[in-house]
Amino acid sequence: MKATVINYRGGKRTQKVNQFILSPEKSKNKEEASKLLGKKVEWTTPAGKKLVGEVTRIHGNSGAVVARFEKGLPGQALGTAIEIQA
């Protein structure tokens, strides 16, 4: 399943650089997003390297999820496509 990297997860003055908010294309509410918990996510760099993370929780009511990566993604990942493994 495809998703889009929306932003870093953070608060008013903090930013979690290894956690990202993702917007899956087929998830429109909390119930659909909860089915994605525990799934692996994979982002491919322009050079072809694959960075792997995991969906850890839902984010809000509109179907967004939070994915945690080992070291995080570069800033160039914002707004790009990411693959959620089925």
Backbone hydrogen bonds in HBPLUS format (Angstrom, degrees):
<---DONOR---> <-ACCEPTOR-->    atom                        ^
c    i                          cat <-CA-CA->   ^        H-A-AA   ^      H-
h    n   atom  resd res      DA  || num        DHA   H-A  angle D-A-AA Bond
n    s   type  num  typ     dist DA aas  dist angle  dist       angle   num
A0084-ILE N   A0001-MET O   2.72 MM  83  5.08 176.3  1.73 165.2 166.1     1
A0025-GLU N   A0002-LYS O   3.23 MM  23  6.22 172.0  2.23 149.8 148.8     2
A0003-ALA N   A0082-ILE O   2.89 MM  79  5.24 139.1  2.06 157.4 162.5     3
A0082-ILE N   A0003-ALA O   2.88 MM  79  5.24 149.1  1.97 143.5 145.0     4
A0004-THR N   A0023-SER O   3.12 MM  19  5.17 150.0  2.22 116.9 124.9     5
A0023-SER N   A0004-THR O   2.89 MM  19  5.17 157.0  1.95 145.6 153.4     6
A0005-VAL N   A0080-THR O   3.02 MM  75  5.74 163.9  2.05 164.3 169.3     7
A0079-GLY N   A0005-VAL O   2.76 MM  74  5.14 156.5  1.81 142.6 149.9     8
A0006-ILE N   A0021-ILE O   2.82 MM  15  5.48 159.8  1.86 158.7 164.0     9
A0021-ILE N   A0007-ASN O   2.79 MM  14  5.42 169.6  1.81 162.6 165.8    10
A0009-ARG N   A0019-GLN O   2.98 MM  10  5.54 150.6  2.07 137.2 133.7    11
A0016-LYS N   A0009-ARG O   2.73 MM   7  5.43 164.1  1.76 162.4 168.1    12
A0011-GLY N   A0014-THR O   3.14 MM   3  5.08 134.5  2.36 111.1 124.1    13
A0019-GLN N   A0016-LYS O   3.27 MM   3  5.51 167.8  2.29 111.1 114.2    14
A0069-PHE N   A0018-ASN O   2.81 MM  51  5.21 166.7  1.83 161.4 165.6    15
A0020-PHE N   A0067-ALA O   2.91 MM  47  5.37 160.6  1.95 154.2 160.1    16
A0067-ALA N   A0020-PHE O   2.87 MM  47  5.37 162.3  1.90 156.4 162.1    17
A0022-LEU N   A0065-VAL O   2.78 MM  43  5.32 168.8  1.79 159.3 163.3    18
A0065-VAL N   A0022-LEU O   2.97 MM  43  5.32 159.8  2.02 148.3 155.0    19
A0033-ALA N   A0029-ASN O   3.09 MM   4  6.31 156.7  2.15 151.0 158.2    20
A0034-SER N   A0030-LYS O   2.89 MM   4  6.05 145.9  2.01 148.2 156.6    21
A0035-LYS N   A0032-GLU O   3.34 MM   3  5.57 146.1  2.46 100.9 109.7    22
A0036-LEU N   A0033-ALA O   3.03 MM   3  5.51 158.9  2.08 113.9 120.6    23
A0037-LEU N   A0034-SER O   3.47 MM   3  5.59 166.1  2.49 103.9 107.9    24
A0039-LYS N   A0036-LEU O   3.13 MM   3  5.68 162.0  2.16 139.2 140.1    25
A0038-GLY N   A0055-VAL O   2.96 MM  17  5.24 163.1  1.99 139.3 142.7    26
A0055-VAL N   A0039-LYS O   2.91 MM  16  5.54 163.6  1.94 162.7 168.2    27
A0085-GLN N   A0040-LYS O   2.85 MM  45  5.48 161.5  1.88 160.7 166.6    28
A0041-VAL N   A0053-GLY O   2.97 MM  12  5.11 163.4  1.99 121.2 124.8    29
A0053-GLY N   A0041-VAL O   2.88 MM  12  5.11 159.4  1.92 144.4 149.0    30
A0042-GLU N   A0083-GLU O   2.82 MM  41  5.25 155.8  1.88 152.4 160.5    31
A0083-GLU N   A0042-GLU O   3.10 MM  41  5.25 173.5  2.10 148.6 147.4    32
A0043-TRP N   A0051-LEU O   2.91 MM   8  5.25 165.4  1.93 153.5 156.1    33
A0051-LEU N   A0043-TRP O   2.83 MM   8  5.25 170.8  1.84 158.6 161.1    34
A0045-THR N   A0049-LYS O   2.79 MM   4  5.21 166.3  1.81 157.4 161.0    35
A0048-GLY N   A0045-THR O   2.92 MM   3  5.13 157.4  1.97 108.9 116.5    36
A0054-GLU N   A0068-ARG O   3.00 MM  14  5.49 150.9  2.08 141.7 149.7    37
A0068-ARG N   A0054-GLU O   2.85 MM  14  5.49 158.4  1.89 156.2 154.8    38
A0056-THR N   A0066-VAL O   2.83 MM  10  5.85 160.5  1.87 157.6 164.0    39
A0066-VAL N   A0057-ARG O   2.79 MM   9  5.37 163.2  1.82 158.0 157.7    40
A0059-HIS N   A0064-ALA O   2.77 MM   5  5.08 160.1  1.80 137.5 131.7    41
A0077-ALA N   A0074-PRO O   3.03 MM   3  5.72 165.7  2.05 119.5 124.1    42
A0078-LEU N   A0075-GLY O   3.24 MM   3  5.87 162.7  2.27 117.2 121.1    43
A0080-THR N   A0077-ALA O   3.06 MM   3  5.48 162.1  2.09 136.9 136.2    44
